[in-house]
Amino acid sequence: VSPFSIYDALAMAYDGAAKKTAKEMRSVMKFKKDQTESHDEFVKLLNEYKKDNSVFTITNAAVAQKNYNFLDSYMKCLKDFDATISQADFSKPEERADAVKKINDWVSKNTNKKITDLLSNNDIDELTRLILLNAIYFNANWSTEFKGEKTRQMTFYGKNSVEYVTDFMNGTQNVALSQSDDAQMMKIDYEKEKASMFIIMPKENVDIDKYISELDEQKFASLEKSMQTFRADVSMPKFKIESRFEMKKVLMEMGIKAAFTKSADFSKMNGKSNLLIDEVIHKSFIEVSEKGTEAAAATAVVVREKSMVMKDNPKVVINRPFVFVIRENKNNAIL
């Protein structure tokens, strides 16, 4: 996953949130109490990244329902995110399908064709009012490239003692290393040290899933703190991974609950409290090779109008003796 991509798309939604909805989003996303302050802080960070985009690029966009009254103040917030704003009529099936195609084309273009088909036609419907989009693309060479002729097949030991024979890159690298009771960590830099890859390998007797579930910022920081630099012979597999996630469930578990329910308040988007987040869809890609790393991710926050409030259905229970009549309805003859 790309936490930054998800965070960026949710930050655009947060600017439209109010009351409890905003409070929950603020708490999970660790934003400041003042919405304007956190907005300015995040926009400043985006502008900083924009100035130096030699390693990665971040792009934002929004597709709004045609002729829908979004507040000018909210549209201004989106423009601060440098979001390209366009319109579509989600109420018509053919326009919906066209919007999905255009969104997927935009994502593909801004991730160097690494993320395609972020959205399917089933992800939006006639109640969709706004889709907030982020795309991030990363491409960097290693500080010291691995030589292709040294790549050879070696064994990778998977879970439950399953062995895989796969291509391993080999080379002498400047790396930083550290270890704790349950894992070791290696840091390997990309060129000009503009970014680094950290590889954390739990020790042999440690279950990988358990380790991941307990890995938090503190554990990461303590491993990083004790790092020392070495010139080391490194062997690591080449790999490529693609993932797609629907984030609603996990974000609700993290504490962003109201935003996805009938009690959502996104009144800072349109002056009413009739919008909620339908789903947050995230796709990511990474390829690690002798030359370096290419990675991409995209996130869509789909905002929809709440359905009409239905009254509880009346209950009918036929639990006493009853009469029945069968009638034909052209001439009303009782048959």
matplotlib code that plots the C-alpha trace (Angstrom):
import matplotlib.pyplot as plt

x = [0.0, 1.0, 0.0, 0.7, -1.6, -4.5, -3.7, -3.7, -7.1, -8.6, -7.1, -9.1, -12.3, -11.4, -11.6, -15.3, -16.0, -17.7, -18.5, -18.1, -17.1, -14.2, -13.2, -12.8, -10.9, -8.7, -7.9, -7.0, -5.0, -3.3, -4.3, -4.3, -7.5, -7.8, -8.9, -7.4, -4.1, -3.9, -5.0, -2.2, 0.3, -0.5, -0.7, 2.8, 4.1, 2.6, 4.2, 7.6, 7.3, 6.3, 9.5, 11.7, 10.0, 13.1, 12.2, 8.5, 5.4, 2.1, -1.0, -4.6, -7.9, -11.6, -14.6, -17.8, -21.5, -22.5, -24.6, -24.3, -23.9, -20.6, -19.5, -17.0, -15.0, -14.6, -13.7, -11.0, -9.6, -9.4, -7.6, -5.0, -4.3, -3.5, -6.4, -7.6, -11.4, -13.8, -17.5, -19.6, -23.3, -23.3, -27.1, -26.8, -25.3, -23.4, -21.9, -21.0, -19.2, -17.4, -16.4, -14.9, -12.9, -11.6, -10.6, -8.8, -7.0, -6.0, -4.7, -2.8, -1.2, -0.1, 1.4, 3.3, 0.7, 1.5, -2.0, -4.8, -8.5, -8.5, -12.3, -14.9, -18.4, -19.7, -17.8, -20.0, -23.8, -26.5, -26.0, -22.3, -21.6, -17.8, -14.7, -11.5, -8.3, -4.7, -1.9, 1.7, 4.6, 8.1, 11.1, 14.6, 17.9, 19.9, 22.9, 25.0, 23.2, 23.3, 25.1, 22.8, 25.5, 25.6, 21.9, 21.4, 18.8, 18.8, 16.3, 13.8, 12.3, 8.6, 6.1, 5.6, 9.0, 7.9, 11.0, 11.0, 13.8, 13.9, 16.2, 18.4, 20.4, 23.9, 26.4, 28.6, 26.6, 26.9, 24.1, 23.0, 22.2, 20.6, 18.9, 16.6, 15.5, 13.0, 14.3, 17.1, 16.8, 18.8, 18.6, 19.7, 19.8, 18.6, 20.8, 21.7, 20.1, 16.8, 15.0, 15.9, 14.4, 14.2, 14.0, 13.0, 13.4, 12.0, 14.3, 13.8, 11.7, 9.4, 6.0, 5.9, 2.2, 2.4, 5.5, 3.7, 0.6, 2.8, 5.0, 4.4, 6.2, 8.0, 9.4, 10.5, 12.2, 14.1, 15.5, 16.5, 18.1, 20.6, 21.7, 25.3, 26.8, 28.7, 30.0, 28.2, 27.7, 23.9, 21.7, 18.1, 15.3, 13.9, 10.2, 7.0, 3.8, 0.4, -2.5, -6.0, -7.8, -11.2, -10.3, -13.7, -13.6, -10.0, -10.5, -13.7, -11.6, -9.0, -11.7, -13.1, -16.6, -19.2, -17.8, -19.1, -22.5, -25.9, -24.6, -21.8, -21.5, -19.7, -21.6, -18.4, -18.6, -22.2, -23.7, -26.0, -25.4, -26.6, -23.2, -21.2, -18.1, -19.2, -15.8, -12.0, -10.4, -6.6, -4.3, -0.5, 2.4, 6.1, 8.9, 12.4, 15.2, 19.0, 18.6, 16.3, 12.7, 9.6, 6.4, 3.0, -0.3, -3.6, -6.5, -10.2, -12.5, -16.1, -18.5, -22.2, -25.6, -27.3, -30.2, -33.7, -34.6, -37.1, -39.7, -39.8, -42.0, -45.4, -45.5, -48.3, -48.7, -51.5, -51.7, -55.5, -58.3, -58.7, -60.8, -59.4, -61.0, -59.7, -61.0, -60.3, -59.7, -61.1, -64.8, -64.2, -65.7, -64.9, -63.4]
y = [0.0, 3.6, 5.3, 8.7, 8.2, 7.1, 10.0, 12.5, 11.5, 11.4, 14.9, 16.3, 14.7, 15.9, 19.5, 18.9, 17.2, 18.8, 17.9, 14.2, 13.2, 15.7, 14.8, 11.1, 11.8, 14.3, 11.8, 8.9, 11.1, 13.0, 16.4, 19.6, 20.7, 23.7, 22.5, 25.6, 25.0, 21.3, 22.2, 24.8, 22.4, 19.6, 21.9, 23.2, 19.6, 19.0, 22.1, 21.1, 17.7, 19.5, 21.6, 18.5, 15.7, 14.0, 10.7, 10.8, 12.7, 13.3, 14.3, 15.0, 15.3, 15.5, 14.6, 16.3, 15.7, 18.1, 21.1, 20.0, 22.8, 22.3, 25.3, 27.6, 27.4, 23.6, 23.9, 26.4, 23.8, 21.2, 23.7, 24.3, 20.6, 21.3, 19.0, 19.0, 19.4, 18.0, 17.1, 14.1, 13.2, 10.1, 9.8, 8.5, 5.0, 5.8, 9.0, 7.0, 4.4, 7.2, 8.9, 5.6, 5.2, 8.8, 8.4, 5.1, 6.9, 9.7, 7.3, 5.3, 8.4, 9.7, 6.3, 5.7, 3.0, 1.0, 1.3, 0.6, 0.0, 1.6, 1.8, -0.5, 0.5, -1.2, 1.3, 4.2, 4.6, 7.3, 8.6, 9.3, 13.0, 13.4, 11.2, 12.4, 11.0, 10.7, 9.2, 8.7, 7.5, 6.7, 5.8, 5.7, 3.9, 2.4, 4.4, 1.5, -0.7, -4.4, -5.9, -8.0, -10.6, -11.4, -12.2, -15.9, -18.3, -19.0, -20.4, -18.3, -20.0, -19.2, -19.8, -23.4, -24.5, -24.0, -23.4, -21.2, -21.0, -17.4, -14.7, -13.0, -9.8, -9.9, -7.0, -5.2, -2.2, 0.5, -0.4, 0.4, -2.6, -3.2, -5.9, -6.6, -9.7, -10.6, -9.0, -7.5, -4.4, -3.2, 0.3, 0.7, 4.1, 5.2, 7.6, 11.0, 9.5, 11.1, 8.0, 4.7, 1.2, -0.4, -4.2, -5.8, -9.6, -11.3, -14.0, -17.6, -18.6, -15.5, -15.8, -13.1, -12.4, -12.0, -9.7, -7.5, -7.2, -5.9, -3.6, 0.0, 3.3, 2.7, -0.7, 0.8, 3.8, 1.7, -0.5, 2.6, 4.3, 1.5, 1.3, 1.2, 1.6, -1.2, -2.3, -5.5, -8.3, -8.2, -10.9, -10.0, -11.3, -9.3, -8.9, -7.4, -7.0, -5.5, -5.1, -3.7, -2.8, -1.5, 0.5, 1.2, -1.7, -1.1, 2.7, 2.1, -0.2, 2.6, 5.0, 6.8, 5.5, 8.3, 9.3, 6.0, 6.0, 7.8, 10.1, 11.4, 15.2, 16.6, 19.9, 21.8, 20.3, 21.4, 23.2, 20.1, 16.9, 14.6, 13.1, 10.2, 8.3, 5.2, 3.5, 4.3, 2.2, 1.8, 0.1, -0.2, -1.6, -2.1, -3.6, -4.1, -4.8, -4.6, -0.9, 0.3, 0.5, 1.6, 2.0, 3.5, 3.9, 5.4, 6.1, 7.1, 8.4, 7.9, 10.4, 9.7, 11.2, 9.3, 7.2, 8.4, 7.6, 4.7, 4.3, 0.9, -1.5, -2.2, -5.8, -8.1, -11.4, -13.7, -15.8, -16.3, -17.9, -16.0, -15.8, -15.8, -14.7, -15.2, -12.7, -12.2, -8.5, -7.7, -8.2, -8.7, -12.2, -14.1, -17.3]
z = [0.0, -0.3, 3.0, 1.5, -1.5, 0.8, 3.3, 0.5, -1.0, 2.5, 3.3, 0.4, 1.9, 5.4, 4.2, 3.5, 6.8, 9.9, 13.6, 14.6, 11.1, 11.0, 14.6, 13.8, 10.6, 12.5, 15.3, 13.0, 10.5, 13.4, 12.0, 14.1, 15.7, 13.3, 9.9, 8.1, 9.9, 8.9, 5.3, 5.0, 6.5, 4.1, 1.0, 2.0, 2.1, -1.4, -2.8, -1.3, -3.1, -6.3, -6.3, -6.2, -8.1, -9.4, -7.6, -7.4, -8.5, -6.8, -8.7, -7.5, -9.3, -8.6, -10.7, -9.5, -10.4, -13.2, -12.1, -8.4, -5.9, -4.2, -2.1, -3.6, -0.4, -0.8, -4.5, -3.5, -1.0, -3.8, -6.0, -3.2, -3.5, -7.2, -8.1, -11.7, -11.4, -14.0, -14.2, -15.1, -15.0, -12.7, -13.0, -16.6, -17.1, -20.3, -18.7, -15.6, -17.8, -19.7, -16.4, -15.1, -18.4, -18.2, -14.5, -15.3, -18.2, -15.9, -13.3, -16.0, -17.4, -13.9, -12.9, -16.1, -17.0, -13.9, -12.4, -14.8, -14.0, -10.6, -10.8, -12.3, -13.3, -10.1, -7.9, -8.7, -9.2, -9.8, -6.2, -6.7, -6.4, -6.1, -6.7, -5.1, -6.8, -6.0, -8.1, -7.0, -9.1, -7.9, -10.0, -8.6, -9.4, -6.6, -5.3, -6.6, -9.1, -8.9, -12.0, -14.1, -14.8, -11.0, -10.8, -10.3, -9.1, -5.4, -2.9, -1.1, 2.0, 2.3, 5.0, 6.3, 4.9, 1.3, -0.9, -4.1, -6.6, -7.9, -9.3, -6.7, -7.3, -5.9, -5.2, -2.8, -1.4, 1.3, 3.6, 7.2, 9.4, 12.8, 14.7, 17.6, 19.4, 16.7, 13.4, 11.5, 9.3, 6.3, 4.7, 1.1, -0.5, -3.9, -6.0, -4.3, -1.1, -2.1, -0.8, 0.9, 1.0, 4.5, 4.5, 7.8, 8.0, 11.1, 12.6, 11.7, 14.7, 14.3, 12.5, 9.7, 10.1, 13.8, 13.3, 10.8, 13.0, 15.8, 13.7, 14.6, 14.5, 17.8, 16.7, 13.4, 15.0, 17.5, 14.7, 12.7, 15.7, 16.3, 12.6, 11.6, 8.1, 6.5, 3.1, 2.7, 0.1, -0.5, -2.0, -2.5, -4.7, -7.7, -7.2, -8.5, -6.6, -7.5, -5.0, -4.8, -1.6, -0.6, 2.5, 4.1, 6.6, 7.7, 8.0, 10.1, 12.3, 12.7, 13.9, 10.8, 11.3, 10.9, 7.4, 5.9, 7.6, 7.5, 10.3, 8.1, 8.0, 4.9, 5.1, 4.2, 0.8, -0.1, 2.9, 3.6, 5.5, 2.8, 1.7, 2.9, 1.7, -0.1, -0.5, -0.6, -3.3, -3.5, -6.0, -5.8, -7.8, -7.2, -9.2, -7.7, -10.2, -10.5, -11.7, -8.9, -8.0, -9.9, -7.9, -8.3, -6.4, -6.8, -4.4, -5.1, -2.4, -3.8, -2.2, -2.7, -1.6, 1.2, 0.1, 0.9, 4.5, 4.3, 7.1, 8.7, 6.7, 8.3, 9.6, 8.4, 10.3, 9.2, 12.3, 12.8, 10.7, 7.5, 4.3, 0.8, -2.5, -6.0, -8.6, -12.3, -12.9, -16.3, -15.3, -11.6, -11.6, -8.4, -9.5]

ax = plt.figure().add_subplot(projection="3d")
ax.plot(x, y, z, "-o")
ax.set_aspect("equal")
plt.show()
